[in-house]
Amino acid sequence: MFEKEYDVIVVGGGHAGSEAAAAAANMGSKTLLITMNLQNIAQMSCNPAMGGIAKGQIVREIDALGGYSGIVSDKSAIQFKMLNKSKGPAMWSPRVQSDRMRFAEEWRMMLEQTKNLDFYQEMVSGILTEGDKIVGVKTSLGLEVKGKTVILTNGTFLNGLIHIGEKQFGGGRAGERAAHGITQELVDLGFESGRMKTGTPPRVDGRSLDFSKMIVQPGDEHPEKFSYLKSTKPLKEQRDCHMSHTSQEVHDMLKEGFDRSPMFNGSIQSIGPRYCPSIEDKINRFADKSSHQLFVEPEGWNTVEYYINGFSTSLPEDIQFKALRKVKGFENVKFFRPGYAIEYDYFPPTQLKHTLETKLVSGLFFAGQINGTTGYEEAASQGLMAGINAHLKVKEEEAFILNRNEAYIGVLIDDLITKGTEEPYRMFTSRAEYRTLLRQDNADFRLTPMGHKIGLASDERLRLMEDKKEKSDAFVQFFKDTSVIPEVINPILERNNSALVSQSDKLFKSFSRPNISMDDMLDVEDVSVFVRENELNHEVLQQTEVQVKYAGYIAKEKNNADKLNRLEGIRIPENFDYTKLKSLSFEAREKLSAIRPVSLSQASRISGVSPNDISVMLVFMGR
């Protein structure tokens, strides 16, 4: 029925589990994916979209390393937008609206075509250990499956409890049962657990909406895509989203149900996502605001089902329905299903190493919402890293860890294991101190060589990256080497209200001006000839523009990152006794002993560890 022993067993088939299974199997590990329902692999439980602010960078990083999320997102996209284009390129974030059913179908097909990967449908009710080492899992039917490593990606299913008004029932998401047994076993082994909450809005029938009363939200005129591979193509046609707003009347109607709301009557004790609050939470916290935006998002190419982004709620269904009918364009709305909140178990991620392996049990890895994160993209990236490191552990090879200056994924994992989280963690560009280096356009430059080295990113990926780098470097050098006379450049400068020049100068200098774009430069004949003769595509043009216009910022940030890496290089012995250092503050000794940082750089990021504490450690370690 099963292999005698698997290299990697992945529990849960959500975004984290799917990426974990794909990564481990593609690197050569014999892998088993066990999930409660194989029909729901990579289900979009909440919004039908991938990417967004900082999340889009993560999807591109997953793709650059050789993961599947970018490819699946491209194949199932119905709209593409590059967010924050009015800001600098460090803030640009790709996002797609997805066809929910096609997304899950594409994931299922890609996984089924992945060598070394087996599937099994059943609930995992516990883990098998020998001493402090994982040896497999057990199922609700009493089957035992042996594995050298196990990755838990249980999402919201661990003791999941769904709330709609005063009604409560067990479930991992609507229509699916919760998973029981694992939490208690882990607590018995010494793990600390907690509870978190998330929510989802009602789904409605698009045929009952009046879109003429809403504001159209189209995709980009020239859509791009996530994957660096040529096997996916940008969209040629797109579906519109729409926007409407709540009103004071809507808020007053929602308030009528507050006494029956689990948010306010004590039924829900756990903390929800700060940056994606429920509509009742928004009304309560921002009482001075009489209106909130609602984004009306189609669930696919052909379905009439719509997702009401911004109206996440656990209020009674009758209140949800009456209030939504007061929103412009929703006067005759029909529900497919009401919104709900869900509480679930998580395990504070300070109990993990940078590899996402637990400190207590060797070979046991956690990825996704079990670590206190929110969002498909955050989960998928953790799954990818756990899958990679589970494989490397089995092969007794060096762990794969991304630093904070190398990837948003590195920032995410370091934040989790160093600082922990008491509320669902969501990635933002502001969390990355080196975001000028961690742009969505250069994820392949940063990560594809690493992915290729560990055997995950294909030869094709590496070749495409090297070709793009070679061409963009050559184009940057062309701007540095090529002079332009005033008669050619001044008309371009004049139409952009930029100071004119009186003598020949390098193209690089004119292009560096903030109001001069690549489109302007293409009006210079020498530039357009170079582009045509070298067959430079949009990616190369975009990369060149960033390298020219932000050269100073990039150089400064690289210098800062180099300083960080010097501290990163000062390793702390694994069993270091902090109680010996009496000069450390009591809080620092306590925090350092609990988290066990691997480097002085990580120690400096722990809340409660001061610069003075780091100086003490530097002196003690003879640096």
Salt bridges, closest charged atoms under 4 A:
ASP7 OD1 - LYS148 NZ 3.28
GLU61 OE2 - ARG446 NH1 2.86
ASP63 OD2 - ARG461 NH1 2.95
GLU112 OE2 - ARG108 NE 2.48
ASP118 OD1 - LYS30 NZ 3.61
GLU166 OE1 - ARG260 NE 3.93
GLU176 OE2 - ARG173 NE 2.48
GLU185 OE2 - LYS138 NZ 2.74
ASP205 OD2 - ARG207 NH2 2.79
GLU221 OE2 - HIS222 NE2 3.98
GLU224 OE2 - HIS538 NE2 3.45
GLU249 OE2 - LYS326 NZ 3.72
ASP281 OD2 - ARG285 NH1 3.11
GLU297 OE2 - ARG95 NH2 3.25
GLU299 OE1 - ARG100 NE 2.32
GLU299 OE2 - ARG203 NE 3.48
GLU317 OE2 - LYS167 NZ 2.53
ASP318 OD1 - ARG260 NH2 3.15
GLU331 OE2 - LYS213 NZ 3.32
GLU343 OE1 - HIS163 NE2 2.87
ASP345 OD1 - ARG195 NH1 2.86
GLU357 OE1 - LYS353 NZ 3.67
GLU357 OE2 - LYS393 NZ 3.12
GLU377 OE1 - LYS55 NZ 3.39
GLU378 OE1 - LYS55 NZ 2.87
ASP414 OD1 - HIS354 NE2 2.94
ASP414 OD2 - ARG404 NH1 2.81
ASP414 OD2 - ARG605 NE 2.49
ASP415 OD1 - ARG404 NH1 2.88
ASP415 OD1 - LYS419 NZ 3.44
GLU423 OE2 - ARG274 NE 2.97
GLU433 OE2 - ARG404 NE 2.89
ASP441 OD2 - ARG439 NE 2.96
ASP444 OD2 - LYS468 NZ 3.02
ASP459 OD1 - HIS452 NE2 2.70
ASP467 OD2 - LYS471 NZ 3.65
ASP473 OD2 - LYS469 NZ 3.12
ASP505 OD2 - LYS509 NZ 3.39
ASP520 OD1 - ARG495 NH2 3.13
ASP523 OD2 - ARG495 NH2 2.42
GLU539 OE1 - LYS468 NZ 3.27
GLU568 OE1 - ARG605 NH2 3.95
GLU587 OE2 - LYS591 NZ 3.29
